[in-house]
């Protein structure tokens, strides 16, 4: 018996933009493959890829890099999915910078499992923590150099 599988394709100017097994999956946005590659891309973000003059600017630029990554057409995220991803990343980034741990929502949101959200949050928390440590070390170094503090 020869079973035919069907798939739905979203076209833009004659080019395939998104392929899904069902119309519901096509409408939802990112599939498992795109989510997996998005999580890998978040893990590859480098919070120290450029020099920064101030901690707030450093955090702002990291959040912008995450926004740029999530908005890439490669990951096929809907607007709502992008908002969820950025919200989770920014929460993790700020909590890492403040050395606070908060629970990540443990429910599925816009096609992202609790595990996906926890992964994005953990990466962002590590970025925020690294930024906090870097600026704290910089502050100590400046204090030593100007004579306010002993090594």
Backbone torsions as a table, in degrees:
resi	resn	phi	psi	omega
1	UNK	NA	131.4	-179.0
2	UNK	-103.7	109.2	179.8
3	UNK	-94.5	132.3	177.1
4	UNK	-95.8	133.9	174.0
5	UNK	-98.4	145.3	179.5
6	UNK	-117.9	154.3	176.2
7	UNK	-143.7	158.3	178.5
8	UNK	-105.6	141.2	-177.2
9	UNK	-127.1	133.3	173.6
10	UNK	-99.2	122.9	-178.2
11	UNK	-107.6	145.2	174.0
12	UNK	-135.8	115.1	-177.9
13	UNK	54.5	38.5	177.1
14	UNK	82.9	-3.5	-180.0
15	UNK	-104.7	142.0	178.7
16	UNK	-71.4	121.9	-179.7
17	UNK	-99.4	-40.2	-177.1
18	UNK	-149.8	139.7	177.0
19	UNK	-124.6	135.7	179.4
20	UNK	-143.9	158.5	-179.4
21	UNK	-75.1	-23.0	179.4
22	UNK	-140.2	162.9	178.8
23	UNK	-65.2	-35.5	178.1
24	UNK	-63.8	-43.1	177.9
25	UNK	-64.4	-38.5	179.0
26	UNK	-63.2	-41.4	-179.5
27	UNK	-71.0	-31.1	-175.9
28	UNK	-70.5	-32.3	179.0
29	UNK	113.8	-128.6	-171.6
30	UNK	-60.7	133.0	174.9
31	UNK	-92.2	-175.4	-177.0
32	UNK	-60.8	-40.7	-179.2
33	UNK	-63.1	-45.2	179.7
34	UNK	-65.3	-39.8	178.6
35	UNK	-63.8	-42.0	180.0
36	UNK	-63.0	-44.4	179.7
37	UNK	-70.0	-31.2	175.7
38	UNK	-65.3	-44.3	178.7
39	UNK	-61.7	-41.0	177.6
40	UNK	-64.2	-38.8	179.0
41	UNK	-66.4	-38.9	176.3
42	UNK	-62.4	-39.6	178.5
43	UNK	-65.6	-25.6	179.3
44	UNK	-85.5	-6.9	177.7
45	UNK	-63.7	138.1	179.2
46	UNK	-111.2	112.4	-178.5
47	UNK	-69.3	-9.5	-178.8
48	UNK	-115.2	29.2	-175.9
49	UNK	-72.5	-15.7	179.3
50	UNK	-142.6	153.5	177.7
51	UNK	-71.1	146.9	-178.9
52	UNK	-130.2	148.9	-177.3
53	UNK	-98.7	-15.3	-174.3
54	UNK	-155.3	145.4	-178.6
55	UNK	-58.0	-40.1	-179.1
56	UNK	-63.6	-41.7	178.1
57	UNK	-64.7	-38.1	178.2
58	UNK	-60.4	-48.5	178.7
59	UNK	-63.8	-41.6	179.8
60	UNK	-61.8	-43.3	-179.8
61	UNK	-68.4	-34.9	175.8
62	UNK	-64.8	-43.6	178.4
63	UNK	-63.7	-37.8	178.3
64	UNK	-66.6	-38.8	177.0
65	UNK	-61.9	-38.6	177.5
66	UNK	-67.0	-40.2	177.2
67	UNK	-62.4	-44.0	179.0
68	UNK	-61.8	-41.1	179.6
69	UNK	-64.6	-47.9	-177.7
70	UNK	-66.8	-28.7	-178.2
71	UNK	-86.0	-2.9	178.3
72	UNK	-62.5	136.7	180.0
73	UNK	-65.3	-18.6	-179.7
74	UNK	-59.0	-32.5	-175.0
75	UNK	-94.8	-7.4	173.0
76	UNK	53.6	44.5	179.2
77	UNK	-87.8	142.0	172.4
78	UNK	-74.6	168.1	178.8
79	UNK	-58.4	-42.9	-179.4
80	UNK	-65.2	-41.0	178.1
81	UNK	-63.7	-39.5	177.1
82	UNK	-61.1	-42.0	179.4
83	UNK	-62.1	-41.2	179.3
84	UNK	-63.6	-48.1	-178.3
85	UNK	-61.1	-47.1	-178.6
86	UNK	-66.0	-39.8	178.2
87	UNK	-60.4	-46.2	179.5
88	UNK	-65.1	-43.3	-179.4
89	UNK	-63.3	-47.2	-178.7
90	UNK	-63.8	-38.5	177.3
91	UNK	-62.4	-45.4	178.7
92	UNK	-64.8	-41.3	-179.6
93	UNK	-61.6	-48.9	-179.2
94	UNK	-68.0	-39.7	178.6
95	UNK	-67.2	-36.8	175.4
96	UNK	-64.3	-41.7	179.1
97	UNK	-65.2	-37.2	179.4
98	UNK	-86.4	0.5	-178.2
99	UNK	58.3	40.2	178.9
100	UNK	-115.2	141.2	173.8
101	UNK	-113.8	128.1	176.2
102	UNK	-122.8	155.7	177.6
103	UNK	-73.8	137.2	173.5
104	UNK	-81.4	141.3	177.9
105	UNK	-52.0	134.2	-175.5
106	UNK	-101.3	29.8	177.8
107	UNK	-123.3	156.3	178.9
108	UNK	-70.0	137.6	179.4
109	UNK	-135.5	119.4	175.3
110	UNK	52.1	39.8	177.1
111	UNK	87.3	-2.6	177.4
112	UNK	-98.4	125.8	179.9
113	UNK	-73.9	164.8	174.8
114	UNK	-58.3	-31.8	178.3
115	UNK	-67.2	-41.7	177.2
116	UNK	-60.4	-47.6	-179.5
117	UNK	-63.1	-40.7	179.4
118	UNK	-64.2	-36.5	178.7
119	UNK	-65.7	-47.0	179.0
120	UNK	-63.2	-43.3	179.2
121	UNK	-61.1	-44.6	-178.1
122	UNK	-63.9	-42.1	177.7
123	UNK	-62.4	-46.6	-179.6
124	UNK	-64.1	-39.5	179.1
125	UNK	-61.9	-43.3	177.8
126	UNK	-62.5	-38.2	177.4
127	UNK	-63.9	-47.2	179.0
128	UNK	-62.3	-41.3	178.2
129	UNK	-63.6	-42.5	179.3
130	UNK	-64.4	-39.7	178.2
131	UNK	-65.5	-43.6	177.8
132	UNK	-59.5	-46.7	-179.1
133	UNK	-63.6	-39.4	-179.3
134	UNK	-63.7	-46.2	-178.3
135	UNK	-73.0	-29.9	175.2
136	UNK	-66.6	-44.8	178.0
137	UNK	-63.1	-40.2	178.2
138	UNK	-62.4	-42.9	177.9
139	UNK	-61.9	-41.3	177.1
140	UNK	-64.0	-42.5	179.9
141	UNK	-61.9	-45.2	179.0
142	UNK	-62.9	-41.1	178.7
143	UNK	-61.6	-40.6	178.6
144	UNK	-67.1	-43.5	-177.7
145	UNK	-64.8	-34.7	-180.0
146	UNK	-91.7	0.7	173.5
147	UNK	87.7	10.8	179.1
148	UNK	-77.6	-20.7	-172.1
149	UNK	-146.0	145.8	175.5
150	UNK	-84.2	150.6	179.5
151	UNK	-62.6	NA	NA
